[in-house]
C-alpha cells in the first residue's frame, strides 16, 4: 500500500479531516476513491445549483442546495466547507449576500478538490 499522509493535530488546518473518510472506508483506498467520486459528483451538481440560484433563483432553492452540499461535506469530513454551506443555508434572502457566500463556497470547494487530487483520491 502506498504511503498515506498521517492524521495529526495539524489536520484541522487542512480542507478535510481524513479520519472520517478512513473510518468509513476501513482504510481501503478503492472505497475511498469511490466515496470521493460520489462526493465530487454530488457537490459539483449542488454548486451548479447554488450558482444558478444565486441571482435568479428563489431563496428556497438556494437553501435546498446549500443544505444538501452542507450534508455531503460534513459526511466527508470537509468541515470548513460544511460550515460555509450552513451559513449560506441560513443567510438572509439577498442576492448580494448569496454572492458573497457563493464565492467563499467555490473557493473552499476548490481547495477540497485540490487536496483530494494531491492525495490521489480524485483525478
Residue pairs with C-beta under 8 A, 6 or more apart in sequence:
1 29
2 29
2 120
4 29
4 119
5 18
5 119
7 17
7 18
7 19
7 22
11 17
11 18
11 19
14 115
15 78
15 80
15 81
15 108
15 111
15 112
15 114
15 115
16 76
16 77
16 78
16 79
16 112
16 115
16 116
17 77
17 78
17 79
18 77
18 119
19 77
20 75
20 76
20 77
21 32
21 35
21 36
21 76
21 77
22 32
24 31
24 35
25 31
25 32
25 35
29 121
32 121
33 121
33 122
35 76
36 76
36 116
36 121
36 122
37 122
39 72
39 75
39 76
40 113
40 116
40 122
42 68
42 69
42 72
43 69
43 72
43 73
43 109
46 65
46 68
46 69
46 72
47 69
47 105
47 106
47 109
49 61
49 64
49 65
50 62
50 65
50 66
50 69
50 88
50 98
50 102
50 105
51 102
53 61
53 62
53 65
53 98
54 62
54 95
54 98
54 99
54 102
55 95
55 98
55 99
59 93
62 88
62 98
63 89
66 85
66 86
66 88
66 89
66 101
67 85
67 89
69 81
69 85
69 105
70 82
70 85
70 86
70 89
71 82
73 79
73 81
73 82
73 85
73 112
74 82
78 108
78 112
80 108
81 105
81 108
81 109
81 112
84 101
84 104
84 105
84 108
85 105
87 101
88 98
88 101
88 102
88 105
91 97
91 98
91 101
113 122
116 122
117 123
